[in-house]
């Protein structure tokens, strides 16, 4: 697994993963597409230092945010793909930055960018989340926005 860097190759299918149900659906869809096309799957999680207003606790930055993000990513990949990664090549990247910017940057070499429609962001209640909206608007490759199913509380 790559930490704090993107090991993107031309032709990769890049998928944003934040641990949310919608992101797991996107990962599932992207893995199936990688299997069908023979592309490598690049699972990406972005992290950033939280903004504090006013006084912040002294140990506010002591938490290993990249490490926590990496654990979320690895757990999601294992949960969704299980033993399937042997059938497709999967690379995991944990990158510092805003998720929309990280994914847009990753799209410059990707064949396809896949995101969930709602994640763990501030606009989780929106019909189309802010990260997916930004990716659709600014990506350098085709974008697939995967909506969850009714059992997950998503969809029409």
Secondary structure, DSSP 8 states (H G I E B T S, - for coil): -EESS----TT-EEEE--SSHHHHHHHHHHHHHHHHHT--EEEEEEE------S---TTTT-S-HHHHHHHHHHHHHHHHHGGGGGTS-EEEEEEES-HHHHHHHHTTT-SEEEEES--SSTTTTSSS-HHHHHHHHH-SSEEEEE---GGGT---
